[in-house]
Amino acid sequence: AQSVAQPEDQVNVAEGNPLTVKCTYSVSGNPYLFWYVQYPNRGLQFLLKYITGDNLVKGSYGFEAEFNKSQTSFHLKKPSALVSDSALYFCAVSQLYNNNDMRFGAGTRLTVKP
Amino acid sequence: DTEVTQTPKHLVMGMTNKKSLKCEQHMGHRAMYWYKQKAKKPPELMFVYSYEKLSINESVPSRFSPECPNSSLLNLHLHALQPEDSALYLCASSQGGAGLRITDTQYFGPGTRLTVL
């Protein structure tokens, strides 16, 4: 079965600095990877996904993620963090031939300080 | 328009009550989902409907009963819930197609915060 791991419960960065939220995955075939963000008391908002093609995926709000097959990683990045980026970030994976659809990581709380 | 709406936003119910959660989307999506999310935890898949037919039930207790009356609506009927069922219930939809396409992006509603007393 597929799974994702987000090794950091919490990430703190200063506004204007680059940010990275880490995600590693485990699948037996080709992974389909997603990043979602959740603001307090809200549903999840889609940021970006990797299906195939370019390893660098650009998404909403200036976020991007790099698919690294050898390291089985899909880290989320942003060159310059904003205070408004503070939220809970979830990595998720789907896999072909598995009808259980998406599996989410445990989430990483990002705090951007002014 | 990538909006999924859910009503009510908050619901408090006793263990003997019967209530329903509603979800609606007008994006023409053919796959709809219910997730349960406990505080500070990731969403857990409960049910998936594809073309208005239940395609996935993740071994959810029968006190949760989903219904998909048409392609735009998804309900979750609640009966005899337990306090541990208190959570944020999220609805999502995706384009779908010939069956579920797992590469499709899922769009989430804001959720219903359920408290069972």
Interface residues (C-beta under 8 A of the other chain):
Chain A: Y32 F34 Y36 N41 R42 G43 L44 Q45 F46 K49 I51 F90 S94 Q95 L96 N98 N99 N100 D101 M102 F104 G105 A106 G107
Chain B: V4 Q6 Y33 K40 K41 P42 P43 L45 V48 S55 I56 E58 L90 A92 L100 I102 T103 T105 Q106 Y107 F108 G109 P110 G111 R113
